[in-house]
Amino acid sequence: MINPVASILGIPQENIFANQLLFGSSGEFLGFDTNEPTSRSGGKAIAVQQIRKVKGYKAFVMIGDGATDLEDFARH
C-alpha cells in the first residue's frame, strides 16, 4: 500500500521502512513479518534512531496511523 504512494511522491523504496503484511494463499491475513523492527512495540523508535545514525539526517519525517507511531513521537 505504501510503495505506490511513495512512487508518486518520488520517495525511493530504500527510504521506506514499514511493516510487511503477510497473507496466505487464499488471501487471508496472517500477521506481520516480525523481522521488521517496525512490527513490534518500540521498534519504530529504534528504526528512526538507526536511520538517523546511518544517514546523518537532521530533519526526519515519519508518517503513521497507529498507537505505536505515537511511541516514537513521544520520545523525540
Predicted model as a PDB file, atoms N, CA, C, CB and O in Angstrom, pLDDT in the B-factor column:
MODEL        1                                                                  
ATOM      1  N   MET A   1       0.820  -1.197   0.000  1.00 77.00           N  
ATOM      2  CA  MET A   1       0.000   0.000   0.000  1.00 77.00           C  
ATOM      3  C   MET A   1       0.862   1.258   0.000  1.00 77.00           C  
ATOM      4  CB  MET A   1      -0.932   0.000   1.203  1.00 77.00           C  
ATOM      5  O   MET A   1       0.451   2.290  -0.531  1.00 77.00           O  
ATOM      6  N   ILE A   2       2.021   1.184   0.573  1.00 85.00           N  
ATOM      7  CA  ILE A   2       2.869   2.362   0.703  1.00 85.00           C  
ATOM      8  C   ILE A   2       3.641   2.650  -0.579  1.00 85.00           C  
ATOM      9  CB  ILE A   2       3.837   2.184   1.858  1.00 85.00           C  
ATOM     10  O   ILE A   2       3.770   3.807  -0.979  1.00 85.00           O  
ATOM     11  N   ASN A   3       4.147   1.623  -1.215  1.00 86.00           N  
ATOM     12  CA  ASN A   3       5.015   1.812  -2.380  1.00 86.00           C  
ATOM     13  C   ASN A   3       4.389   2.625  -3.506  1.00 86.00           C  
ATOM     14  CB  ASN A   3       5.419   0.485  -2.913  1.00 86.00           C  
ATOM     15  O   ASN A   3       5.075   3.488  -4.053  1.00 86.00           O  
ATOM     16  N   PRO A   4       3.136   2.409  -3.886  1.00 91.00           N  
ATOM     17  CA  PRO A   4       2.563   3.232  -4.963  1.00 91.00           C  
ATOM     18  C   PRO A   4       2.494   4.722  -4.602  1.00 91.00           C  
ATOM     19  CB  PRO A   4       1.167   2.730  -5.306  1.00 91.00           C  
ATOM     20  O   PRO A   4       2.759   5.574  -5.450  1.00 91.00           O  
ATOM     21  N   VAL A   5       2.144   5.038  -3.363  1.00 91.00           N  
ATOM     22  CA  VAL A   5       2.077   6.435  -2.933  1.00 91.00           C  
ATOM     23  C   VAL A   5       3.481   7.033  -2.898  1.00 91.00           C  
ATOM     24  CB  VAL A   5       1.400   6.552  -1.543  1.00 91.00           C  
ATOM     25  O   VAL A   5       3.693   8.158  -3.349  1.00 91.00           O  
ATOM     26  N   ALA A   6       4.437   6.278  -2.360  1.00 90.00           N  
ATOM     27  CA  ALA A   6       5.814   6.755  -2.305  1.00 90.00           C  
ATOM     28  C   ALA A   6       6.353   7.025  -3.705  1.00 90.00           C  
ATOM     29  CB  ALA A   6       6.703   5.738  -1.584  1.00 90.00           C  
ATOM     30  O   ALA A   6       7.074   7.999  -3.924  1.00 90.00           O  
ATOM     31  N   SER A   7       6.003   6.164  -4.641  1.00 93.00           N  
ATOM     32  CA  SER A   7       6.448   6.345  -6.025  1.00 93.00           C  
ATOM     33  C   SER A   7       5.923   7.661  -6.602  1.00 93.00           C  
ATOM     34  CB  SER A   7       5.986   5.164  -6.896  1.00 93.00           C  
ATOM     35  O   SER A   7       6.660   8.402  -7.253  1.00 93.00           O  
ATOM     36  N   ILE A   8       4.658   7.937  -6.360  1.00 96.00           N  
ATOM     37  CA  ILE A   8       4.060   9.187  -6.842  1.00 96.00           C  
ATOM     38  C   ILE A   8       4.769  10.392  -6.221  1.00 96.00           C  
ATOM     39  CB  ILE A   8       2.545   9.229  -6.515  1.00 96.00           C  
ATOM     40  O   ILE A   8       4.955  11.417  -6.878  1.00 96.00           O  
ATOM     41  N   LEU A   9       5.162  10.262  -4.954  1.00 93.00           N  
ATOM     42  CA  LEU A   9       5.826  11.357  -4.243  1.00 93.00           C  
ATOM     43  C   LEU A   9       7.325  11.424  -4.523  1.00 93.00           C  
ATOM     44  CB  LEU A   9       5.600  11.213  -2.758  1.00 93.00           C  
ATOM     45  O   LEU A   9       8.009  12.339  -4.063  1.00 93.00           O  
ATOM     46  N   GLY A  10       7.832  10.445  -5.283  1.00 94.00           N  
ATOM     47  CA  GLY A  10       9.253  10.434  -5.622  1.00 94.00           C  
ATOM     48  C   GLY A  10      10.153   9.953  -4.492  1.00 94.00           C  
ATOM     49  O   GLY A  10      11.335  10.296  -4.446  1.00 94.00           O  
ATOM     50  N   ILE A  11       9.598   9.159  -3.581  1.00 88.00           N  
ATOM     51  CA  ILE A  11      10.371   8.619  -2.465  1.00 88.00           C  
ATOM     52  C   ILE A  11      10.919   7.251  -2.875  1.00 88.00           C  
ATOM     53  CB  ILE A  11       9.495   8.510  -1.166  1.00 88.00           C  
ATOM     54  O   ILE A  11      10.139   6.350  -3.183  1.00 88.00           O  
ATOM     55  N   PRO A  12      12.241   7.079  -2.885  1.00 87.00           N  
ATOM     56  CA  PRO A  12      12.807   5.787  -3.283  1.00 87.00           C  
ATOM     57  C   PRO A  12      12.462   4.688  -2.274  1.00 87.00           C  
ATOM     58  CB  PRO A  12      14.330   5.899  -3.432  1.00 87.00           C  
ATOM     59  O   PRO A  12      12.360   4.952  -1.076  1.00 87.00           O  
ATOM     60  N   GLN A  13      12.284   3.474  -2.755  1.00 86.00           N  
ATOM     61  CA  GLN A  13      11.911   2.359  -1.886  1.00 86.00           C  
ATOM     62  C   GLN A  13      12.923   2.114  -0.777  1.00 86.00           C  
ATOM     63  CB  GLN A  13      11.748   1.103  -2.703  1.00 86.00           C  
ATOM     64  O   GLN A  13      12.553   1.656   0.304  1.00 86.00           O  
ATOM     65  N   GLU A  14      14.195   2.412  -1.027  1.00 82.00           N  
ATOM     66  CA  GLU A  14      15.197   2.187   0.024  1.00 82.00           C  
ATOM     67  C   GLU A  14      15.045   3.167   1.192  1.00 82.00           C  
ATOM     68  CB  GLU A  14      16.603   2.304  -0.561  1.00 82.00           C  
ATOM     69  O   GLU A  14      15.683   3.002   2.231  1.00 82.00           O  
ATOM     70  N   ASN A  15      14.205   4.178   1.020  1.00 81.00           N  
ATOM     71  CA  ASN A  15      13.935   5.121   2.101  1.00 81.00           C  
ATOM     72  C   ASN A  15      12.610   4.840   2.805  1.00 81.00           C  
ATOM     73  CB  ASN A  15      13.934   6.534   1.561  1.00 81.00           C  
ATOM     74  O   ASN A  15      12.125   5.668   3.576  1.00 81.00           O  
ATOM     75  N   ILE A  16      12.033   3.686   2.543  1.00 82.00           N  
ATOM     76  CA  ILE A  16      10.756   3.313   3.155  1.00 82.00           C  
ATOM     77  C   ILE A  16      11.019   2.199   4.162  1.00 82.00           C  
ATOM     78  CB  ILE A  16       9.711   2.860   2.072  1.00 82.00           C  
ATOM     79  O   ILE A  16      11.628   1.181   3.835  1.00 82.00           O  
ATOM     80  N   PHE A  17      10.555   2.406   5.383  1.00 80.00           N  
ATOM     81  CA  PHE A  17      10.668   1.412   6.441  1.00 80.00           C  
ATOM     82  C   PHE A  17       9.267   1.204   6.989  1.00 80.00           C  
ATOM     83  CB  PHE A  17      11.679   1.860   7.571  1.00 80.00           C  
ATOM     84  O   PHE A  17       8.716   2.089   7.642  1.00 80.00           O  
ATOM     85  N   ALA A  18       8.692   0.047   6.728  1.00 81.00           N  
ATOM     86  CA  ALA A  18       7.292  -0.180   7.076  1.00 81.00           C  
ATOM     87  C   ALA A  18       7.058  -1.644   7.389  1.00 81.00           C  
ATOM     88  CB  ALA A  18       6.367   0.275   5.940  1.00 81.00           C  
ATOM     89  O   ALA A  18       7.863  -2.509   7.042  1.00 81.00           O  
ATOM     90  N   ASN A  19       5.948  -1.905   8.047  1.00 82.00           N  
ATOM     91  CA  ASN A  19       5.559  -3.285   8.318  1.00 82.00           C  
ATOM     92  C   ASN A  19       5.309  -4.022   7.012  1.00 82.00           C  
ATOM     93  CB  ASN A  19       4.307  -3.336   9.212  1.00 82.00           C  
ATOM     94  O   ASN A  19       4.733  -3.474   6.071  1.00 82.00           O  
ATOM     95  N   GLN A  20       5.746  -5.254   6.971  1.00 85.00           N  
ATOM     96  CA  GLN A  20       5.458  -6.125   5.831  1.00 85.00           C  
ATOM     97  C   GLN A  20       4.289  -7.010   6.246  1.00 85.00           C  
ATOM     98  CB  GLN A  20       6.726  -6.987   5.404  1.00 85.00           C  
ATOM     99  O   GLN A  20       4.418  -7.829   7.155  1.00 85.00           O  
ATOM    100  N   LEU A  21       3.154  -6.845   5.583  1.00 89.00           N  
ATOM    101  CA  LEU A  21       1.985  -7.664   5.885  1.00 89.00           C  
ATOM    102  C   LEU A  21       2.125  -9.025   5.219  1.00 89.00           C  
ATOM    103  CB  LEU A  21       0.689  -6.964   5.422  1.00 89.00           C  
ATOM    104  O   LEU A  21       2.612  -9.129   4.094  1.00 89.00           O  
ATOM    105  N   LEU A  22       1.695 -10.061   5.918  1.00 93.00           N  
ATOM    106  CA  LEU A  22       1.774 -11.422   5.392  1.00 93.00           C  
ATOM    107  C   LEU A  22       0.370 -11.950   5.131  1.00 93.00           C  
ATOM    108  CB  LEU A  22       2.532 -12.354   6.372  1.00 93.00           C  
ATOM    109  O   LEU A  22      -0.531 -11.805   5.957  1.00 93.00           O  
ATOM    110  N   PHE A  23       0.201 -12.572   3.947  1.00 95.00           N  
ATOM    111  CA  PHE A  23      -1.087 -13.137   3.552  1.00 95.00           C  
ATOM    112  C   PHE A  23      -0.908 -14.581   3.128  1.00 95.00           C  
ATOM    113  CB  PHE A  23      -1.722 -12.317   2.414  1.00 95.00           C  
ATOM    114  O   PHE A  23       0.132 -14.956   2.586  1.00 95.00           O  
ATOM    115  N   GLY A  24      -1.928 -15.390   3.378  1.00 96.00           N  
ATOM    116  CA  GLY A  24      -1.913 -16.787   2.971  1.00 96.00           C  
ATOM    117  C   GLY A  24      -2.283 -16.938   1.510  1.00 96.00           C  
ATOM    118  O   GLY A  24      -2.595 -15.958   0.833  1.00 96.00           O  
ATOM    119  N   SER A  25      -2.246 -18.173   1.025  1.00 96.00           N  
ATOM    120  CA  SER A  25      -2.519 -18.448  -0.385  1.00 96.00           C  
ATOM    121  C   SER A  25      -3.950 -18.105  -0.796  1.00 96.00           C  
ATOM    122  CB  SER A  25      -2.249 -19.900  -0.678  1.00 96.00           C  
ATOM    123  O   SER A  25      -4.221 -17.883  -1.976  1.00 96.00           O  
ATOM    124  N   SER A  26      -4.869 -18.063   0.178  1.00 96.00           N  
ATOM    125  CA  SER A  26      -6.256 -17.689  -0.115  1.00 96.00           C  
ATOM    126  C   SER A  26      -6.525 -16.213   0.124  1.00 96.00           C  
ATOM    127  CB  SER A  26      -7.203 -18.514   0.725  1.00 96.00           C  
ATOM    128  O   SER A  26      -7.665 -15.757   0.038  1.00 96.00           O  
ATOM    129  N   GLY A  27      -5.466 -15.470   0.425  1.00 95.00           N  
ATOM    130  CA  GLY A  27      -5.611 -14.043   0.650  1.00 95.00           C  
ATOM    131  C   GLY A  27      -5.896 -13.654   2.084  1.00 95.00           C  
ATOM    132  O   GLY A  27      -6.086 -12.473   2.374  1.00 95.00           O  
ATOM    133  N   GLU A  28      -5.931 -14.625   2.993  1.00 97.00           N  
ATOM    134  CA  GLU A  28      -6.214 -14.315   4.386  1.00 97.00           C  
ATOM    135  C   GLU A  28      -4.992 -13.678   5.063  1.00 97.00           C  
ATOM    136  CB  GLU A  28      -6.641 -15.587   5.139  1.00 97.00           C  
ATOM    137  O   GLU A  28      -3.850 -14.050   4.797  1.00 97.00           O  
ATOM    138  N   PHE A  29      -5.264 -12.726   5.929  1.00 95.00           N  
ATOM    139  CA  PHE A  29      -4.212 -12.013   6.643  1.00 95.00           C  
ATOM    140  C   PHE A  29      -3.598 -12.932   7.684  1.00 95.00           C  
ATOM    141  CB  PHE A  29      -4.763 -10.728   7.304  1.00 95.00           C  
ATOM    142  O   PHE A  29      -4.315 -13.517   8.496  1.00 95.00           O  
ATOM    143  N   LEU A  30      -2.268 -13.066   7.668  1.00 95.00           N  
ATOM    144  CA  LEU A  30      -1.572 -13.942   8.601  1.00 95.00           C  
ATOM    145  C   LEU A  30      -0.839 -13.182   9.700  1.00 95.00           C  
ATOM    146  CB  LEU A  30      -0.600 -14.804   7.854  1.00 95.00           C  
ATOM    147  O   LEU A  30      -0.485 -13.764  10.726  1.00 95.00           O  
ATOM    148  N   GLY A  31      -0.612 -11.908   9.496  1.00 91.00           N  
ATOM    149  CA  GLY A  31       0.102 -11.124  10.502  1.00 91.00           C  
ATOM    150  C   GLY A  31       1.174 -10.260   9.865  1.00 91.00           C  
ATOM    151  O   GLY A  31       1.082  -9.896   8.692  1.00 91.00           O  
ATOM    152  N   PHE A  32       2.199  -9.934  10.657  1.00 86.00           N  
ATOM    153  CA  PHE A  32       3.297  -9.090  10.215  1.00 86.00           C  
ATOM    154  C   PHE A  32       4.591  -9.893  10.168  1.00 86.00           C  
ATOM    155  CB  PHE A  32       3.451  -7.872  11.139  1.00 86.00           C  
ATOM    156  O   PHE A  32       4.746 -10.892  10.870  1.00 86.00           O  
ATOM    157  N   ASP A  33       5.503  -9.442   9.339  1.00 88.00           N  
ATOM    158  CA  ASP A  33       6.852 -10.006   9.332  1.00 88.00           C  
ATOM    159  C   ASP A  33       7.544  -9.487  10.588  1.00 88.00           C  
ATOM    160  CB  ASP A  33       7.653  -9.616   8.013  1.00 88.00           C  
ATOM    161  O   ASP A  33       7.880  -8.305  10.666  1.00 88.00           O  
ATOM    162  N   THR A  34       7.758 -10.354  11.563  1.00 87.00           N  
ATOM    163  CA  THR A  34       8.325  -9.930  12.841  1.00 87.00           C  
ATOM    164  C   THR A  34       9.820  -9.632  12.752  1.00 87.00           C  
ATOM    165  CB  THR A  34       8.082 -10.991  13.885  1.00 87.00           C  
ATOM    166  O   THR A  34      10.413  -9.185  13.734  1.00 87.00           O  
ATOM    167  N   ASN A  35      10.435  -9.870  11.605  1.00 86.00           N  
ATOM    168  CA  ASN A  35      11.830  -9.492  11.411  1.00 86.00           C  
ATOM    169  C   ASN A  35      11.988  -7.990  11.208  1.00 86.00           C  
ATOM    170  CB  ASN A  35      12.412 -10.236  10.223  1.00 86.00           C  
ATOM    171  O   ASN A  35      13.083  -7.451  11.363  1.00 86.00           O  
ATOM    172  N   GLU A  36      10.898  -7.319  10.863  1.00 82.00           N  
ATOM    173  CA  GLU A  36      10.915  -5.870  10.680  1.00 82.00           C  
ATOM    174  C   GLU A  36      10.806  -5.200  12.044  1.00 82.00           C  
ATOM    175  CB  GLU A  36       9.761  -5.407   9.740  1.00 82.00           C  
ATOM    176  O   GLU A  36       9.871  -5.490  12.791  1.00 82.00           O  
ATOM    177  N   PRO A  37      11.742  -4.306  12.391  1.00 80.00           N  
ATOM    178  CA  PRO A  37      11.649  -3.664  13.710  1.00 80.00           C  
ATOM    179  C   PRO A  37      10.369  -2.847  13.883  1.00 80.00           C  
ATOM    180  CB  PRO A  37      12.851  -2.767  13.932  1.00 80.00           C  
ATOM    181  O   PRO A  37       9.910  -2.643  15.007  1.00 80.00           O  
ATOM    182  N   THR A  38       9.803  -2.387  12.792  1.00 80.00           N  
ATOM    183  CA  THR A  38       8.578  -1.581  12.869  1.00 80.00           C  
ATOM    184  C   THR A  38       7.355  -2.403  13.265  1.00 80.00           C  
ATOM    185  CB  THR A  38       8.321  -0.906  11.537  1.00 80.00           C  
ATOM    186  O   THR A  38       6.287  -1.837  13.502  1.00 80.00           O  
ATOM    187  N   SER A  39       7.489  -3.731  13.341  1.00 80.00           N  
ATOM    188  CA  SER A  39       6.339  -4.583  13.638  1.00 80.00           C  
ATOM    189  C   SER A  39       6.102  -4.781  15.127  1.00 80.00           C  
ATOM    190  CB  SER A  39       6.518  -5.918  12.987  1.00 80.00           C  
ATOM    191  O   SER A  39       5.105  -5.394  15.510  1.00 80.00           O  
ATOM    192  N   ARG A  40       6.985  -4.282  15.970  1.00 79.00           N  
ATOM    193  CA  ARG A  40       6.827  -4.523  17.403  1.00 79.00           C  
ATOM    194  C   ARG A  40       6.891  -3.212  18.200  1.00 79.00           C  
ATOM    195  CB  ARG A  40       7.908  -5.496  17.899  1.00 79.00           C  
ATOM    196  O   ARG A  40       7.405  -2.198  17.727  1.00 79.00           O  
ATOM    197  N   SER A  41       6.364  -3.268  19.394  1.00 79.00           N  
ATOM    198  CA  SER A  41       6.340  -2.097  20.263  1.00 79.00           C  
ATOM    199  C   SER A  41       7.756  -1.587  20.489  1.00 79.00           C  
ATOM    200  CB  SER A  41       5.665  -2.427  21.608  1.00 79.00           C  
ATOM    201  O   SER A  41       8.661  -2.352  20.821  1.00 79.00           O  
ATOM    202  N   GLY A  42       7.934  -0.279  20.304  1.00 80.00           N  
ATOM    203  CA  GLY A  42       9.235   0.339  20.472  1.00 80.00           C  
ATOM    204  C   GLY A  42      10.139   0.233  19.259  1.00 80.00           C  
ATOM    205  O   GLY A  42      11.184   0.882  19.204  1.00 80.00           O  
ATOM    206  N   GLY A  43       9.750  -0.575  18.291  1.00 82.00           N  
ATOM    207  CA  GLY A  43      10.586  -0.806  17.115  1.00 82.00           C  
ATOM    208  C   GLY A  43      10.700   0.379  16.184  1.00 82.00           C  
ATOM    209  O   GLY A  43      11.725   0.557  15.526  1.00 82.00           O  
ATOM    210  N   LYS A  44       9.667   1.188  16.119  1.00 81.00           N  
ATOM    211  CA  LYS A  44       9.712   2.350  15.224  1.00 81.00           C  
ATOM    212  C   LYS A  44      10.722   3.377  15.727  1.00 81.00           C  
ATOM    213  CB  LYS A  44       8.315   2.995  15.101  1.00 81.00           C  
ATOM    214  O   LYS A  44      11.434   3.993  14.934  1.00 81.00           O  
ATOM    215  N   ALA A  45      10.782   3.558  17.030  1.00 80.00           N  
ATOM    216  CA  ALA A  45      11.772   4.480  17.586  1.00 80.00           C  
ATOM    217  C   ALA A  45      13.184   3.975  17.303  1.00 80.00           C  
ATOM    218  CB  ALA A  45      11.559   4.656  19.104  1.00 80.00           C  
ATOM    219  O   ALA A  45      14.075   4.768  16.999  1.00 80.00           O  
ATOM    220  N   ILE A  46      13.394   2.673  17.398  1.00 82.00           N  
ATOM    221  CA  ILE A  46      14.701   2.080  17.095  1.00 82.00           C  
ATOM    222  C   ILE A  46      15.036   2.289  15.627  1.00 82.00           C  
ATOM    223  CB  ILE A  46      14.718   0.572  17.442  1.00 82.00           C  
ATOM    224  O   ILE A  46      16.168   2.641  15.294  1.00 82.00           O  
ATOM    225  N   ALA A  47      14.071   2.076  14.752  1.00 82.00           N  
ATOM    226  CA  ALA A  47      14.296   2.269  13.317  1.00 82.00           C  
ATOM    227  C   ALA A  47      14.669   3.718  13.024  1.00 82.00           C  
ATOM    228  CB  ALA A  47      13.044   1.868  12.512  1.00 82.00           C  
ATOM    229  O   ALA A  47      15.578   3.969  12.232  1.00 82.00           O  
ATOM    230  N   VAL A  48      13.986   4.673  13.646  1.00 82.00           N  
ATOM    231  CA  VAL A  48      14.284   6.086  13.432  1.00 82.00           C  
ATOM    232  C   VAL A  48      15.708   6.397  13.889  1.00 82.00           C  
ATOM    233  CB  VAL A  48      13.269   6.976  14.182  1.00 82.00           C  
ATOM    234  O   VAL A  48      16.443   7.096  13.191  1.00 82.00           O  
ATOM    235  N   GLN A  49      16.097   5.892  15.038  1.00 84.00           N  
ATOM    236  CA  GLN A  49      17.456   6.116  15.539  1.00 84.00           C  
ATOM    237  C   GLN A  49      18.502   5.533  14.589  1.00 84.00           C  
ATOM    238  CB  GLN A  49      17.617   5.499  16.937  1.00 84.00           C  
ATOM    239  O   GLN A  49      19.520   6.169  14.315  1.00 84.00           O  
ATOM    240  N   GLN A  50      18.252   4.330  14.089  1.00 83.00           N  
ATOM    241  CA  GLN A  50      19.196   3.688  13.163  1.00 83.00           C  
ATOM    242  C   GLN A  50      19.305   4.466  11.856  1.00 83.00           C  
ATOM    243  CB  GLN A  50      18.763   2.242  12.875  1.00 83.00           C  
ATOM    244  O   GLN A  50      20.402   4.650  11.330  1.00 83.00           O  
ATOM    245  N   ILE A  51      18.182   4.919  11.339  1.00 84.00           N  
ATOM    246  CA  ILE A  51      18.177   5.674  10.080  1.00 84.00           C  
ATOM    247  C   ILE A  51      18.942   6.982  10.267  1.00 84.00           C  
ATOM    248  CB  ILE A  51      16.718   5.958   9.603  1.00 84.00           C  
ATOM    249  O   ILE A  51      19.759   7.349   9.423  1.00 84.00           O  
ATOM    250  N   ARG A  52      18.684   7.675  11.353  1.00 86.00           N  
ATOM    251  CA  ARG A  52      19.386   8.942  11.617  1.00 86.00           C  
ATOM    252  C   ARG A  52      20.893   8.721  11.731  1.00 86.00           C  
ATOM    253  CB  ARG A  52      18.853   9.596  12.909  1.00 86.00           C  
ATOM    254  O   ARG A  52      21.683   9.514  11.219  1.00 86.00           O  
ATOM    255  N   LYS A  53      21.286   7.638  12.405  1.00 88.00           N  
ATOM    256  CA  LYS A  53      22.702   7.343  12.582  1.00 88.00           C  
ATOM    257  C   LYS A  53      23.369   7.030  11.246  1.00 88.00           C  
ATOM    258  CB  LYS A  53      22.884   6.172  13.549  1.00 88.00           C  
ATOM    259  O   LYS A  53      24.440   7.557  10.947  1.00 88.00           O  
ATOM    260  N   VAL A  54      22.744   6.179  10.448  1.00 88.00           N  
ATOM    261  CA  VAL A  54      23.327   5.757   9.173  1.00 88.00           C  
ATOM    262  C   VAL A  54      23.324   6.893   8.156  1.00 88.00           C  
ATOM    263  CB  VAL A  54      22.565   4.556   8.614  1.00 88.00           C  
ATOM    264  O   VAL A  54      24.323   7.125   7.475  1.00 88.00           O  
ATOM    265  N   LYS A  55      22.209   7.595   8.053  1.00 87.00           N  
ATOM    266  CA  LYS A  55      22.042   8.625   7.028  1.00 87.00           C  
ATOM    267  C   LYS A  55      22.508  10.007   7.470  1.00 87.00           C  
ATOM    268  CB  LYS A  55      20.604   8.699   6.621  1.00 87.00           C  
ATOM    269  O   LYS A  55      22.764  10.869   6.629  1.00 87.00           O  
ATOM    270  N   GLY A  56      22.622  10.229   8.774  1.00 89.00           N  
ATOM    271  CA  GLY A  56      23.045  11.527   9.274  1.00 89.00           C  
ATOM    272  C   GLY A  56      21.995  12.614   9.118  1.00 89.00           C  
ATOM    273  O   GLY A  56      22.334  13.795   9.044  1.00 89.00           O  
ATOM    274  N   TYR A  57      20.726  12.232   9.067  1.00 85.00           N  
ATOM    275  CA  TYR A  57      19.660  13.213   8.892  1.00 85.00           C  
ATOM    276  C   TYR A  57      19.516  14.095  10.133  1.00 85.00           C  
ATOM    277  CB  TYR A  57      18.334  12.508   8.587  1.00 85.00           C  
ATOM    278  O   TYR A  57      19.576  13.607  11.262  1.00 85.00           O  
ATOM    279  N   LYS A  58      19.328  15.381   9.913  1.00 82.00           N  
ATOM    280  CA  LYS A  58      19.000  16.302  10.994  1.00 82.00           C  
ATOM    281  C   LYS A  58      17.489  16.470  11.085  1.00 82.00           C  
ATOM    282  CB  LYS A  58      19.687  17.668  10.781  1.00 82.00           C  
ATOM    283  O   LYS A  58      16.940  16.589  12.181  1.00 82.00           O  
ATOM    284  N   ALA A  59      16.820  16.480   9.942  1.00 82.00           N  
ATOM    285  CA  ALA A  59      15.359  16.552   9.880  1.00 82.00           C  
ATOM    286  C   ALA A  59      14.842  15.197   9.436  1.00 82.00           C  
ATOM    287  CB  ALA A  59      14.876  17.685   8.911  1.00 82.00           C  
ATOM    288  O   ALA A  59      15.484  14.500   8.650  1.00 82.00           O  
ATOM    289  N   PHE A  60      13.683  14.835   9.942  1.00 78.00           N  
ATOM    290  CA  PHE A  60      13.155  13.496   9.668  1.00 78.00           C  
ATOM    291  C   PHE A  60      11.640  13.577   9.635  1.00 78.00           C  
ATOM    292  CB  PHE A  60      13.637  12.461  10.738  1.00 78.00           C  
ATOM    293  O   PHE A  60      11.039  14.233  10.486  1.00 78.00           O  
ATOM    294  N   VAL A  61      11.012  12.920   8.669  1.00 78.00           N  
ATOM    295  CA  VAL A  61       9.553  12.879   8.567  1.00 78.00           C  
ATOM    296  C   VAL A  61       9.108  11.443   8.763  1.00 78.00           C  
ATOM    297  CB  VAL A  61       9.055  13.440   7.193  1.00 78.00           C  
ATOM    298  O   VAL A  61       9.627  10.524   8.129  1.00 78.00           O  
ATOM    299  N   MET A  62       8.152  11.263   9.639  1.00 76.00           N  
ATOM    300  CA  MET A  62       7.586   9.939   9.885  1.00 76.00           C  
ATOM    301  C   MET A  62       6.078  10.042   9.724  1.00 76.00           C  
ATOM    302  CB  MET A  62       7.971   9.401  11.309  1.00 76.00           C  
ATOM    303  O   MET A  62       5.445  10.944  10.273  1.00 76.00           O  
ATOM    304  N   ILE A  63       5.514   9.118   8.973  1.00 75.00           N  
ATOM    305  CA  ILE A  63       4.069   9.095   8.754  1.00 75.00           C  
ATOM    306  C   ILE A  63       3.548   7.809   9.356  1.00 75.00           C  
ATOM    307  CB  ILE A  63       3.702   9.204   7.229  1.00 75.00           C  
ATOM    308  O   ILE A  63       4.079   6.732   9.087  1.00 75.00           O  
ATOM    309  N   GLY A  64       2.517   7.914  10.165  1.00 74.00           N  
ATOM    310  CA  GLY A  64       1.967   6.727  10.801  1.00 74.00           C  
ATOM    311  C   GLY A  64       0.485   6.871  11.063  1.00 74.00           C  
ATOM    312  O   GLY A  64      -0.084   7.959  10.975  1.00 74.00           O  
ATOM    313  N   ASP A  65      -0.126   5.740  11.389  1.00 73.00           N  
ATOM    314  CA  ASP A  65      -1.568   5.756  11.606  1.00 73.00           C  
ATOM    315  C   ASP A  65      -1.997   4.959  12.838  1.00 73.00           C  
ATOM    316  CB  ASP A  65      -2.268   5.216  10.389  1.00 73.00           C  
ATOM    317  O   ASP A  65      -3.168   4.602  12.966  1.00 73.00           O  
ATOM    318  N   GLY A  66      -1.076   4.683  13.726  1.00 72.00           N  
ATOM    319  CA  GLY A  66      -1.441   3.857  14.871  1.00 72.00           C  
ATOM    320  C   GLY A  66      -0.784   4.295  16.160  1.00 72.00           C  
ATOM    321  O   GLY A  66       0.026   5.221  16.188  1.00 72.00           O  
ATOM    322  N   ALA A  67      -1.156   3.603  17.236  1.00 72.00           N  
ATOM    323  CA  ALA A  67      -0.651   3.926  18.566  1.00 72.00           C  
ATOM    324  C   ALA A  67       0.860   3.754  18.662  1.00 72.00           C  
ATOM    325  CB  ALA A  67      -1.332   3.060  19.603  1.00 72.00           C  
ATOM    326  O   ALA A  67       1.519   4.520  19.364  1.00 72.00           O  
ATOM    327  N   THR A  68       1.418   2.768  17.975  1.00 69.00           N  
ATOM    328  CA  THR A  68       2.865   2.574  18.065  1.00 69.00           C  
ATOM    329  C   THR A  68       3.620   3.709  17.380  1.00 69.00           C  
ATOM    330  CB  THR A  68       3.260   1.232  17.443  1.00 69.00           C  
ATOM    331  O   THR A  68       4.793   3.934  17.676  1.00 69.00           O  
ATOM    332  N   ASP A  69       2.977   4.415  16.484  1.00 71.00           N  
ATOM    333  CA  ASP A  69       3.602   5.582  15.858  1.00 71.00           C  
ATOM    334  C   ASP A  69       3.770   6.702  16.885  1.00 71.00           C  
ATOM    335  CB  ASP A  69       2.759   6.076  14.652  1.00 71.00           C  
ATOM    336  O   ASP A  69       4.720   7.481  16.805  1.00 71.00           O  
ATOM    337  N   LEU A  70       2.868   6.783  17.830  1.00 71.00           N  
ATOM    338  CA  LEU A  70       2.948   7.802  18.877  1.00 71.00           C  
ATOM    339  C   LEU A  70       4.112   7.546  19.821  1.00 71.00           C  
ATOM    340  CB  LEU A  70       1.648   7.854  19.664  1.00 71.00           C  
ATOM    341  O   LEU A  70       4.645   8.485  20.411  1.00 71.00           O  
ATOM    342  N   GLU A  71       4.519   6.275  19.974  1.00 67.00           N  
ATOM    343  CA  GLU A  71       5.654   5.952  20.848  1.00 67.00           C  
ATOM    344  C   GLU A  71       6.888   6.721  20.411  1.00 67.00           C  
ATOM    345  CB  GLU A  71       5.940   4.435  20.839  1.00 67.00           C  
ATOM    346  O   GLU A  71       7.597   7.290  21.240  1.00 67.00           O  
ATOM    347  N   ASP A  72       7.146   6.739  19.107  1.00 58.00           N  
ATOM    348  CA  ASP A  72       8.323   7.424  18.617  1.00 58.00           C  
ATOM    349  C   ASP A  72       8.178   8.929  18.791  1.00 58.00           C  
ATOM    350  CB  ASP A  72       8.571   7.078  17.155  1.00 58.00           C  
ATOM    351  O   ASP A  72       9.133   9.606  19.173  1.00 58.00           O  
ATOM    352  N   PHE A  73       6.995   9.454  18.514  1.00 59.00           N  
ATOM    353  CA  PHE A  73       6.764  10.882  18.646  1.00 59.00           C  
ATOM    354  C   PHE A  73       7.027  11.331  20.081  1.00 59.00           C  
ATOM    355  CB  PHE A  73       5.332  11.238  18.223  1.00 59.00           C  
ATOM    356  O   PHE A  73       7.597  12.398  20.306  1.00 59.00           O  
ATOM    357  N   ALA A  74       6.611  10.519  21.047  1.00 57.00           N  
ATOM    358  CA  ALA A  74       6.781  10.873  22.450  1.00 57.00           C  
ATOM    359  C   ALA A  74       8.242  10.873  22.870  1.00 57.00           C  
ATOM    360  CB  ALA A  74       6.001   9.922  23.320  1.00 57.00           C  
ATOM    361  O   ALA A  74       8.599  11.546  23.837  1.00 57.00           O  
ATOM    362  N   ARG A  75       9.090  10.141  22.175  1.00 57.00           N  
ATOM    363  CA  ARG A  75      10.496  10.024  22.551  1.00 57.00           C  
ATOM    364  C   ARG A  75      11.365  11.104  21.939  1.00 57.00           C  
ATOM    365  CB  ARG A  75      11.020   8.681  22.152  1.00 57.00           C  
ATOM    366  O   ARG A  75      12.506  11.277  22.368  1.00 57.00           O  
ATOM    367  N   HIS A  76      10.866  11.844  20.943  1.00 54.00           N  
ATOM    368  CA  HIS A  76      11.707  12.842  20.252  1.00 54.00           C  
ATOM    369  C   HIS A  76      11.165  14.231  20.428  1.00 54.00           C  
ATOM    370  CB  HIS A  76      11.818  12.526  18.769  1.00 54.00           C  
ATOM    371  O   HIS A  76      11.744  15.189  19.917  1.00 54.00           O  
TER     372      HIS A  76                                                      
ENDMDL                                                                          
END                                                                             
